[in-house]
């Protein structure tokens, strides 16, 4: 999948599925990606 296809196929989720568990390794990967992602002017939370 190229970048253009990724951007055009995105969707917004307005509700969640509380009964659907996220595996710990997937959650850890998501959090790690956010931790190392660049930020505007190095603004950090």
Secondary structure, DSSP 8 states (H G I E B T S, - for coil): --HHHHHHT-----S--TTS---HHHHHHHHHHHHHS--GGG---
